């Protein structure tokens, strides 16, 4: 199993759950491939909708890729700036994309699962 790089994320993470290597054939309603932000958000979204027979396959470790190495900023931006988006998809689609991204940002912020250990410590102090 690959080790995590030394980063803010690894230094502040919660104790790791045991996630055994898959040896058997599993059956599930949904199989998610990849334990990065996209895969984990999909699993959380399914659980919120009552879909719990879900298997998540990760070839290294959960959050091992860019999801465990990023700058930790949740922001409603695309890699292209707004003018570039308008050139590529037009004004109306750009507006929709920006709304979509803002809704996604709000959703991420609303989920307890994404709160950092710093957020949890602050909440504990406030209580
Ligand atoms: C240095 C850096 C800084 C960044 N900063 C920010 C930031 O501040 N804000 C922001 O919003 N974004 C940032 N990003 C981008 C953001 O981290 C990525 O867009 C996001 O993490 C992508 O998530 P993902 O789940 O799609 O992919 P990944 O994080 O790549 O997750 C995919 C996972 O799938 C696994 N996998 C791949 N193939 C298989 C397979 N065949 N079977 C099983 N598992 C497999 C991989 O091991 C990996 O764990 C940054 C990225 C980098 C590299």
Backbone and ligand atoms as CSV (ligand in chain L), in Angstrom:
chain,resi,resn,atom,element,x,y,z
A,1,UNK,N,N,0.843,-1.194,0.000
A,1,UNK,CA,C,0.000,0.000,0.000
A,1,UNK,C,C,0.888,1.257,0.000
A,2,UNK,N,N,0.570,2.188,-0.884
A,2,UNK,CA,C,1.375,3.411,-0.978
A,2,UNK,C,C,1.125,4.292,0.246
A,3,UNK,N,N,2.188,4.942,0.741
A,3,UNK,CA,C,2.013,5.813,1.889
A,3,UNK,C,C,1.557,7.190,1.406
A,4,UNK,N,N,0.900,7.933,2.286
A,4,UNK,CA,C,0.523,9.299,1.942
A,4,UNK,C,C,1.760,10.189,1.940
A,5,UNK,N,N,1.693,11.271,1.152
A,5,UNK,CA,C,2.763,12.253,1.253
A,5,UNK,C,C,2.568,13.041,2.552
A,6,UNK,N,N,3.637,13.691,3.017
A,6,UNK,CA,C,3.529,14.514,4.224
A,6,UNK,C,C,2.857,15.826,3.818
A,7,UNK,N,N,1.697,16.106,4.372
A,7,UNK,CA,C,0.975,17.322,3.991
A,7,UNK,C,C,0.086,17.747,5.149
A,8,UNK,N,N,-0.525,18.926,4.999
A,8,UNK,CA,C,-1.479,19.393,6.009
A,8,UNK,C,C,-2.580,18.349,6.197
A,9,UNK,N,N,-3.047,17.802,5.067
A,9,UNK,CA,C,-4.144,16.833,5.132
A,9,UNK,C,C,-3.755,15.615,5.972
A,10,UNK,N,N,-2.557,15.081,5.719
A,10,UNK,CA,C,-2.188,13.861,6.443
A,10,UNK,C,C,-1.898,14.154,7.916
A,11,UNK,N,N,-1.379,15.356,8.186
A,11,UNK,CA,C,-1.077,15.677,9.590
A,11,UNK,C,C,-2.331,15.952,10.413
A,12,UNK,N,N,-3.457,16.261,9.759
A,12,UNK,CA,C,-4.668,16.604,10.508
A,12,UNK,C,C,-5.784,15.572,10.308
A,13,UNK,N,N,-5.470,14.468,9.664
A,13,UNK,CA,C,-6.542,13.515,9.380
A,13,UNK,C,C,-6.928,12.728,10.638
A,14,UNK,N,N,-8.136,12.200,10.594
A,14,UNK,CA,C,-8.612,11.347,11.683
A,14,UNK,C,C,-7.941,9.985,11.556
A,15,UNK,N,N,-7.936,9.180,12.649
A,15,UNK,CA,C,-7.348,7.846,12.545
A,15,UNK,C,C,-7.988,7.071,11.399
A,16,UNK,N,N,-7.145,6.346,10.680
A,16,UNK,CA,C,-7.606,5.683,9.464
A,16,UNK,C,C,-8.372,4.398,9.778
A,17,UNK,N,N,-9.514,4.223,9.124
A,17,UNK,CA,C,-10.250,2.969,9.265
A,17,UNK,C,C,-9.506,1.873,8.515
A,18,UNK,N,N,-9.695,0.644,8.963
A,18,UNK,CA,C,-9.072,-0.480,8.258
A,18,UNK,C,C,-9.865,-0.769,6.988
A,19,UNK,N,N,-9.204,-0.748,5.880
A,19,UNK,CA,C,-9.896,-1.023,4.618
A,19,UNK,C,C,-9.159,-2.164,3.922
A,20,UNK,N,N,-9.706,-3.382,4.087
A,20,UNK,CA,C,-8.969,-4.552,3.603
A,20,UNK,C,C,-8.881,-4.611,2.094
A,21,UNK,N,N,-7.830,-5.259,1.624
A,21,UNK,CA,C,-7.664,-5.510,0.189
A,21,UNK,C,C,-8.798,-6.412,-0.293
A,22,UNK,N,N,-9.301,-6.165,-1.475
A,22,UNK,CA,C,-10.408,-6.958,-1.996
A,22,UNK,C,C,-9.868,-8.248,-2.608
A,23,UNK,N,N,-10.361,-9.390,-2.071
A,23,UNK,CA,C,-9.939,-10.677,-2.619
A,23,UNK,C,C,-11.099,-11.430,-3.253
A,24,UNK,N,N,-12.319,-11.116,-2.777
A,24,UNK,CA,C,-13.483,-11.891,-3.200
A,24,UNK,C,C,-14.278,-11.143,-4.268
A,25,UNK,N,N,-15.278,-11.852,-4.787
A,25,UNK,CA,C,-16.232,-11.202,-5.691
A,25,UNK,C,C,-17.313,-10.583,-4.811
A,26,UNK,N,N,-17.572,-9.303,-4.994
A,26,UNK,CA,C,-18.608,-8.631,-4.216
A,26,UNK,C,C,-19.769,-8.264,-5.119
A,27,UNK,N,N,-20.954,-8.277,-4.549
A,27,UNK,CA,C,-22.117,-7.787,-5.278
A,27,UNK,C,C,-22.631,-6.554,-4.549
A,28,UNK,N,N,-22.963,-5.526,-5.302
A,28,UNK,CA,C,-23.512,-4.318,-4.689
A,28,UNK,C,C,-24.389,-3.626,-5.715
A,29,UNK,N,N,-25.289,-2.769,-5.221
A,29,UNK,CA,C,-26.122,-2.010,-6.159
A,29,UNK,C,C,-25.263,-1.038,-6.963
A,30,UNK,N,N,-24.267,-0.452,-6.290
A,30,UNK,CA,C,-23.427,0.543,-6.966
A,30,UNK,C,C,-21.964,0.263,-6.644
A,31,UNK,N,N,-21.133,0.347,-7.652
A,31,UNK,CA,C,-19.675,0.249,-7.442
A,31,UNK,C,C,-19.045,1.559,-7.901
A,32,UNK,N,N,-18.368,2.220,-6.989
A,32,UNK,CA,C,-17.685,3.481,-7.307
A,32,UNK,C,C,-16.203,3.172,-7.443
A,33,UNK,N,N,-15.604,3.615,-8.508
A,33,UNK,CA,C,-14.165,3.381,-8.703
A,33,UNK,C,C,-13.420,4.679,-8.416
A,34,UNK,N,N,-12.613,4.660,-7.350
A,34,UNK,CA,C,-11.804,5.822,-7.017
A,34,UNK,C,C,-12.256,6.489,-5.735
A,35,UNK,N,N,-11.359,6.537,-4.752
A,35,UNK,CA,C,-11.672,7.153,-3.456
A,35,UNK,C,C,-11.104,8.541,-3.336
A,36,UNK,N,N,-11.289,9.354,-4.382
A,36,UNK,CA,C,-10.961,10.784,-4.307
A,36,UNK,C,C,-12.237,11.552,-3.973
A,37,UNK,N,N,-12.174,12.873,-4.116
A,37,UNK,CA,C,-13.348,13.692,-3.784
A,37,UNK,C,C,-14.568,13.284,-4.589
A,38,UNK,N,N,-14.381,12.986,-5.883
A,38,UNK,CA,C,-15.534,12.644,-6.727
A,38,UNK,C,C,-16.191,11.351,-6.254
A,39,UNK,N,N,-15.383,10.329,-6.003
A,39,UNK,CA,C,-15.929,9.044,-5.574
A,39,UNK,C,C,-16.577,9.140,-4.200
A,40,UNK,N,N,-15.901,9.844,-3.273
A,40,UNK,CA,C,-16.448,9.962,-1.920
A,40,UNK,C,C,-17.719,10.795,-1.915
A,41,UNK,N,N,-17.738,11.887,-2.711
A,41,UNK,CA,C,-18.951,12.719,-2.787
A,41,UNK,C,C,-20.104,11.907,-3.365
A,42,UNK,N,N,-19.795,11.042,-4.314
A,42,UNK,CA,C,-20.842,10.184,-4.884
A,42,UNK,C,C,-21.386,9.243,-3.814
A,43,UNK,N,N,-20.484,8.656,-3.021
A,43,UNK,CA,C,-20.919,7.733,-1.964
A,43,UNK,C,C,-21.772,8.464,-0.929
A,44,UNK,N,N,-21.351,9.674,-0.538
A,44,UNK,CA,C,-22.129,10.447,0.445
A,44,UNK,C,C,-23.493,10.804,-0.151
A,45,UNK,N,N,-23.500,11.244,-1.417
A,45,UNK,CA,C,-24.760,11.606,-2.078
A,45,UNK,C,C,-25.716,10.420,-2.159
A,46,UNK,N,N,-25.178,9.250,-2.429
A,46,UNK,CA,C,-26.020,8.047,-2.476
A,46,UNK,C,C,-26.577,7.735,-1.088
A,47,UNK,N,N,-25.709,7.820,-0.067
A,47,UNK,CA,C,-26.167,7.534,1.307
A,47,UNK,C,C,-27.273,8.511,1.708
A,48,UNK,N,N,-27.121,9.786,1.325
A,48,UNK,CA,C,-28.157,10.783,1.642
A,48,UNK,C,C,-29.494,10.423,0.998
A,49,UNK,N,N,-29.426,9.690,-0.109
A,49,UNK,CA,C,-30.659,9.281,-0.802
A,49,UNK,C,C,-31.100,7.870,-0.421
A,50,UNK,N,N,-30.453,7.302,0.591
A,50,UNK,CA,C,-30.860,5.993,1.092
A,50,UNK,C,C,-30.240,4.821,0.349
A,51,UNK,N,N,-29.293,5.097,-0.542
A,51,UNK,CA,C,-28.634,3.998,-1.265
A,51,UNK,C,C,-27.377,3.638,-0.485
A,52,UNK,N,N,-27.414,2.505,0.183
A,52,UNK,CA,C,-26.293,2.166,1.066
A,52,UNK,C,C,-25.558,0.898,0.638
A,53,UNK,N,N,-26.114,0.176,-0.332
A,53,UNK,CA,C,-25.413,-1.023,-0.804
A,53,UNK,C,C,-24.403,-0.594,-1.868
A,54,UNK,N,N,-23.333,0.020,-1.380
A,54,UNK,CA,C,-22.361,0.670,-2.256
A,54,UNK,C,C,-20.964,0.150,-1.920
A,55,UNK,N,N,-20.214,-0.172,-2.938
A,55,UNK,CA,C,-18.811,-0.542,-2.742
A,55,UNK,C,C,-17.954,0.530,-3.406
A,56,UNK,N,N,-16.938,1.002,-2.683
A,56,UNK,CA,C,-16.016,1.973,-3.255
A,56,UNK,C,C,-14.646,1.309,-3.381
A,57,UNK,N,N,-14.144,1.246,-4.593
A,57,UNK,CA,C,-12.843,0.619,-4.833
A,57,UNK,C,C,-11.771,1.691,-4.990
A,58,UNK,N,N,-10.686,1.532,-4.252
A,58,UNK,CA,C,-9.567,2.484,-4.346
A,58,UNK,C,C,-8.278,1.674,-4.524
A,59,UNK,N,N,-7.534,1.984,-5.560
A,59,UNK,CA,C,-6.358,1.159,-5.858
A,59,UNK,C,C,-5.177,1.474,-4.932
A,60,UNK,N,N,-5.151,2.665,-4.315
A,60,UNK,CA,C,-4.035,3.023,-3.413
A,60,UNK,C,C,-4.582,3.178,-1.993
A,61,UNK,N,N,-4.936,4.421,-1.668
A,61,UNK,CA,C,-5.573,4.708,-0.376
A,61,UNK,C,C,-6.577,5.826,-0.593
A,62,UNK,N,N,-7.581,5.889,0.267
A,62,UNK,CA,C,-8.579,6.944,0.124
A,62,UNK,C,C,-7.881,8.311,0.206
A,63,UNK,N,N,-8.157,9.164,-0.756
A,63,UNK,CA,C,-7.554,10.504,-0.772
A,63,UNK,C,C,-6.085,10.500,-1.142
A,64,UNK,N,N,-5.654,9.443,-1.792
A,64,UNK,CA,C,-4.224,9.311,-2.088
A,64,UNK,C,C,-3.775,10.249,-3.225
A,65,UNK,N,N,-4.661,10.501,-4.155
A,65,UNK,CA,C,-4.314,11.302,-5.340
A,65,UNK,C,C,-4.430,12.800,-5.069
A,66,UNK,N,N,-4.731,13.582,-6.087
A,66,UNK,CA,C,-4.869,15.032,-5.916
A,66,UNK,C,C,-5.817,15.416,-4.783
A,67,UNK,N,N,-6.825,14.586,-4.522
A,67,UNK,CA,C,-7.799,14.916,-3.462
A,67,UNK,C,C,-7.147,15.003,-2.087
A,68,UNK,N,N,-6.034,14.337,-1.889
A,68,UNK,CA,C,-5.342,14.412,-0.605
A,68,UNK,C,C,-4.123,15.316,-0.657
A,69,UNK,N,N,-3.970,16.056,-1.736
A,69,UNK,CA,C,-2.761,16.890,-1.894
A,69,UNK,C,C,-3.106,18.313,-2.283
A,70,UNK,N,N,-4.380,18.635,-2.324
A,70,UNK,CA,C,-4.747,19.928,-2.910
A,70,UNK,C,C,-4.639,21.065,-1.906
A,71,UNK,N,N,-4.987,22.277,-2.379
A,71,UNK,CA,C,-4.846,23.468,-1.548
A,71,UNK,C,C,-5.968,23.651,-0.549
A,72,UNK,N,N,-6.983,22.766,-0.585
A,72,UNK,CA,C,-8.059,22.772,0.413
A,72,UNK,C,C,-9.030,23.934,0.245
A,73,UNK,N,N,-9.015,24.582,-0.911
A,73,UNK,CA,C,-9.951,25.685,-1.135
A,73,UNK,C,C,-11.187,25.156,-1.845
A,74,UNK,N,N,-12.342,25.384,-1.260
A,74,UNK,CA,C,-13.592,25.027,-1.933
A,74,UNK,C,C,-14.119,26.308,-2.552
A,75,UNK,N,N,-14.050,26.421,-3.857
A,75,UNK,CA,C,-14.467,27.664,-4.502
A,75,UNK,C,C,-15.186,27.343,-5.811
A,76,UNK,N,N,-16.132,28.194,-6.193
A,76,UNK,CA,C,-16.947,27.898,-7.375
A,76,UNK,C,C,-16.274,28.349,-8.661
A,77,UNK,N,N,-15.076,27.904,-8.905
A,77,UNK,CA,C,-14.358,28.366,-10.092
A,77,UNK,C,C,-14.057,27.217,-11.039
A,78,UNK,N,N,-13.871,27.573,-12.288
A,78,UNK,CA,C,-13.426,26.607,-13.289
A,78,UNK,C,C,-11.982,26.925,-13.643
A,79,UNK,N,N,-11.325,25.989,-14.304
A,79,UNK,CA,C,-9.926,26.271,-14.676
A,79,UNK,C,C,-9.874,27.391,-15.711
A,80,UNK,N,N,-10.949,27.552,-16.473
A,80,UNK,CA,C,-11.011,28.652,-17.429
A,80,UNK,C,C,-11.662,29.855,-16.741
A,81,UNK,N,N,-11.226,31.096,-17.059
A,81,UNK,CA,C,-11.902,32.257,-16.487
A,81,UNK,C,C,-13.245,32.470,-17.191
A,82,UNK,N,N,-14.036,33.418,-16.668
A,82,UNK,CA,C,-15.403,33.596,-17.185
A,82,UNK,C,C,-15.395,33.951,-18.666
A,83,UNK,N,N,-14.490,34.840,-19.066
A,83,UNK,CA,C,-14.446,35.218,-20.493
A,83,UNK,C,C,-14.140,34.018,-21.379
A,84,UNK,N,N,-13.230,33.168,-20.894
A,84,UNK,CA,C,-12.885,31.960,-21.657
A,84,UNK,C,C,-14.080,31.019,-21.755
A,85,UNK,N,N,-14.832,30.914,-20.653
A,85,UNK,CA,C,-16.027,30.054,-20.670
A,85,UNK,C,C,-17.047,30.587,-21.671
A,86,UNK,N,N,-17.260,31.914,-21.649
A,86,UNK,CA,C,-18.237,32.513,-22.570
A,86,UNK,C,C,-17.832,32.234,-24.017
A,87,UNK,N,N,-16.536,32.358,-24.283
A,87,UNK,CA,C,-16.063,32.078,-25.654
A,87,UNK,C,C,-16.349,30.634,-26.050
A,88,UNK,N,N,-16.191,29.733,-25.076
A,88,UNK,CA,C,-16.334,28.304,-25.416
A,88,UNK,C,C,-17.780,27.837,-25.477
A,89,UNK,N,N,-18.614,28.322,-24.532
A,89,UNK,CA,C,-19.972,27.741,-24.466
A,89,UNK,C,C,-21.091,28.779,-24.554
A,90,UNK,N,N,-20.733,30.064,-24.652
A,90,UNK,CA,C,-21.767,31.097,-24.747
A,90,UNK,C,C,-22.191,31.600,-23.378
A,91,UNK,N,N,-22.869,32.760,-23.372
A,91,UNK,CA,C,-23.223,33.437,-22.116
A,91,UNK,C,C,-24.214,32.621,-21.280
A,92,UNK,N,N,-25.264,32.116,-21.926
A,92,UNK,CA,C,-26.297,31.404,-21.166
A,92,UNK,C,C,-25.742,30.159,-20.478
A,93,UNK,N,N,-24.970,29.370,-21.223
A,93,UNK,CA,C,-24.383,28.165,-20.627
A,93,UNK,C,C,-23.369,28.524,-19.540
A,94,UNK,N,N,-22.663,29.621,-19.725
A,94,UNK,CA,C,-21.703,30.053,-18.700
A,94,UNK,C,C,-22.448,30.382,-17.414
A,95,UNK,N,N,-23.580,31.103,-17.552
A,95,UNK,CA,C,-24.386,31.424,-16.352
A,95,UNK,C,C,-24.813,30.139,-15.646
A,96,UNK,N,N,-25.275,29.164,-16.427
A,96,UNK,CA,C,-25.730,27.895,-15.836
A,96,UNK,C,C,-24.567,27.177,-15.147
A,97,UNK,N,N,-23.411,27.176,-15.791
A,97,UNK,CA,C,-22.246,26.507,-15.200
A,97,UNK,C,C,-21.848,27.159,-13.882
A,98,UNK,N,N,-21.912,28.493,-13.840
A,98,UNK,CA,C,-21.528,29.198,-12.608
A,98,UNK,C,C,-22.541,28.897,-11.495
A,99,UNK,N,N,-23.849,28.885,-11.850
A,99,UNK,CA,C,-24.874,28.542,-10.843
A,99,UNK,C,C,-24.649,27.127,-10.326
A,100,UNK,N,N,-24.385,26.209,-11.260
A,100,UNK,CA,C,-24.166,24.803,-10.918
A,100,UNK,C,C,-22.984,24.674,-9.957
A,101,UNK,N,N,-21.918,25.391,-10.251
A,101,UNK,CA,C,-20.713,25.303,-9.438
A,101,UNK,C,C,-20.956,25.897,-8.049
A,102,UNK,N,N,-21.739,26.997,-7.988
A,102,UNK,CA,C,-22.045,27.594,-6.673
A,102,UNK,C,C,-22.889,26.647,-5.838
A,103,UNK,N,N,-23.854,25.970,-6.477
A,103,UNK,CA,C,-24.681,25.009,-5.736
A,103,UNK,C,C,-23.811,23.869,-5.205
A,104,UNK,N,N,-22.875,23.417,-6.020
A,104,UNK,CA,C,-21.981,22.329,-5.597
A,104,UNK,C,C,-21.121,22.777,-4.418
A,105,UNK,N,N,-20.650,24.027,-4.463
A,105,UNK,CA,C,-19.826,24.554,-3.368
A,105,UNK,C,C,-20.637,24.592,-2.072
A,106,UNK,N,N,-21.883,25.074,-2.166
A,106,UNK,CA,C,-22.746,25.127,-0.969
A,106,UNK,C,C,-22.979,23.726,-0.418
A,107,UNK,N,N,-23.170,22.778,-1.329
A,107,UNK,CA,C,-23.421,21.399,-0.900
A,107,UNK,C,C,-22.214,20.845,-0.152
A,108,UNK,N,N,-21.032,21.060,-0.702
A,108,UNK,CA,C,-19.812,20.565,-0.039
A,108,UNK,C,C,-19.693,21.183,1.350
A,109,UNK,N,N,-19.912,22.508,1.427
A,109,UNK,CA,C,-19.759,23.192,2.724
A,109,UNK,C,C,-20.790,22.720,3.743
A,110,UNK,N,N,-21.957,22.269,3.261
A,110,UNK,CA,C,-23.028,21.886,4.186
A,110,UNK,C,C,-22.813,20.491,4.775
A,111,UNK,N,N,-21.905,19.734,4.193
A,111,UNK,CA,C,-21.758,18.338,4.617
A,111,UNK,C,C,-20.768,18.195,5.768
A,112,UNK,N,N,-21.233,17.568,6.849
A,112,UNK,CA,C,-20.350,17.340,7.990
A,112,UNK,C,C,-19.124,16.540,7.593
A,113,UNK,N,N,-19.335,15.614,6.636
A,113,UNK,CA,C,-18.251,14.713,6.259
A,113,UNK,C,C,-17.030,15.470,5.742
A,114,UNK,N,N,-17.225,16.689,5.228
A,114,UNK,CA,C,-16.097,17.408,4.633
A,114,UNK,C,C,-15.454,18.381,5.596
A,115,UNK,N,N,-16.032,18.496,6.805
A,115,UNK,CA,C,-15.446,19.467,7.732
A,115,UNK,C,C,-14.038,19.001,8.131
A,116,UNK,N,N,-13.128,19.942,8.205
A,116,UNK,CA,C,-11.750,19.587,8.544
A,116,UNK,C,C,-11.629,19.438,10.057
A,117,UNK,N,N,-10.521,18.877,10.485
A,117,UNK,CA,C,-10.314,18.723,11.924
A,117,UNK,C,C,-10.281,20.106,12.582
A,118,UNK,N,N,-9.794,21.136,11.840
A,118,UNK,CA,C,-9.766,22.500,12.395
A,118,UNK,C,C,-11.203,22.987,12.649
A,119,UNK,N,N,-12.112,22.720,11.662
A,119,UNK,CA,C,-13.527,23.103,11.843
A,119,UNK,C,C,-14.104,22.390,13.056
A,120,UNK,N,N,-13.787,21.092,13.178
A,120,UNK,CA,C,-14.357,20.309,14.278
A,120,UNK,C,C,-13.854,20.828,15.626
A,121,UNK,N,N,-12.552,21.208,15.681
A,121,UNK,CA,C,-11.997,21.732,16.934
A,121,UNK,C,C,-12.685,23.042,17.298
A,122,UNK,N,N,-12.868,23.928,16.266
A,122,UNK,CA,C,-13.523,25.220,16.503
A,122,UNK,C,C,-14.931,25.001,17.036
A,123,UNK,N,N,-15.671,24.062,16.413
A,123,UNK,CA,C,-17.054,23.791,16.830
A,123,UNK,C,C,-17.060,23.294,18.272
A,124,UNK,N,N,-16.071,22.472,18.636
A,124,UNK,CA,C,-15.968,21.940,19.994
A,124,UNK,C,C,-15.729,23.064,20.992
A,125,UNK,N,N,-14.880,24.044,20.607
A,125,UNK,CA,C,-14.592,25.168,21.507
A,125,UNK,C,C,-15.824,26.059,21.691
A,126,UNK,N,N,-16.603,26.197,20.586
A,126,UNK,CA,C,-17.779,27.075,20.645
A,126,UNK,C,C,-18.885,26.456,21.487
A,127,UNK,N,N,-18.899,25.113,21.569
A,127,UNK,CA,C,-20.013,24.431,22.270
A,127,UNK,C,C,-19.883,24.586,23.787
L,1,LIG,C1,C,-1.423,20.542,-5.954
L,1,LIG,C2,C,-2.930,20.619,-6.199
L,1,LIG,C3,C,-3.655,21.638,-5.597
L,1,LIG,C4,C,-5.044,21.717,-5.820
L,1,LIG,N1,N,-5.768,22.658,-5.163
L,1,LIG,C5,C,-7.112,22.686,-5.273
L,1,LIG,C6,C,-7.895,23.589,-4.493
L,1,LIG,O1,O,-7.383,24.356,-3.680
L,1,LIG,N2,N,-9.240,23.588,-4.687
L,1,LIG,C7,C,-9.845,22.727,-5.561
L,1,LIG,O2,O,-11.081,22.766,-5.665
L,1,LIG,N3,N,-9.138,21.847,-6.288
L,1,LIG,C8,C,-7.795,21.792,-6.153
L,1,LIG,N4,N,-7.073,20.872,-6.868
L,1,LIG,C9,C,-7.807,19.954,-7.755
L,1,LIG,C10,C,-8.528,18.870,-6.945
L,1,LIG,O3,O,-7.665,18.338,-5.948
L,1,LIG,C11,C,-8.976,17.776,-7.922
L,1,LIG,O4,O,-9.782,18.356,-8.940
L,1,LIG,C12,C,-9.791,16.718,-7.218
L,1,LIG,O5,O,-9.108,16.225,-6.064
L,1,LIG,C13,C,-10.068,15.580,-8.183
L,1,LIG,O6,O,-10.779,14.596,-7.451
L,1,LIG,P1,P,-11.132,13.233,-8.133
L,1,LIG,O7,O,-11.876,12.405,-7.131
L,1,LIG,O8,O,-11.793,13.495,-9.440
L,1,LIG,O9,O,-9.744,12.573,-8.524
L,1,LIG,P2,P,-8.468,11.969,-7.594
L,1,LIG,O10,O,-8.268,12.800,-6.397
L,1,LIG,O11,O,-7.431,11.793,-8.616
L,1,LIG,O12,O,-9.056,10.582,-7.122
L,1,LIG,C14,C,-9.108,9.476,-7.969
L,1,LIG,C15,C,-8.801,8.251,-7.125
L,1,LIG,O13,O,-9.059,7.109,-7.924
L,1,LIG,C16,C,-8.067,6.134,-7.696
L,1,LIG,N5,N,-8.058,5.288,-8.888
L,1,LIG,C17,C,-7.675,5.639,-10.122
L,1,LIG,N6,N,-7.844,4.599,-10.959
L,1,LIG,C18,C,-8.373,3.577,-10.222
L,1,LIG,C19,C,-8.765,2.250,-10.525
L,1,LIG,N7,N,-8.661,1.761,-11.756
L,1,LIG,N8,N,-9.261,1.496,-9.525
L,1,LIG,C20,C,-9.375,1.989,-8.266
L,1,LIG,N9,N,-9.010,3.255,-7.925
L,1,LIG,C21,C,-8.513,4.032,-8.901
L,1,LIG,C22,C,-6.795,6.940,-7.459
L,1,LIG,O14,O,-5.844,6.216,-6.689
L,1,LIG,C23,C,-7.333,8.157,-6.680
L,1,LIG,O15,O,-7.280,7.975,-5.268
L,1,LIG,C24,C,-5.689,20.762,-6.675
L,1,LIG,C25,C,-4.942,19.736,-7.254
L,1,LIG,C26,C,-3.575,19.652,-7.022
L,1,LIG,C27,C,-2.792,18.512,-7.633
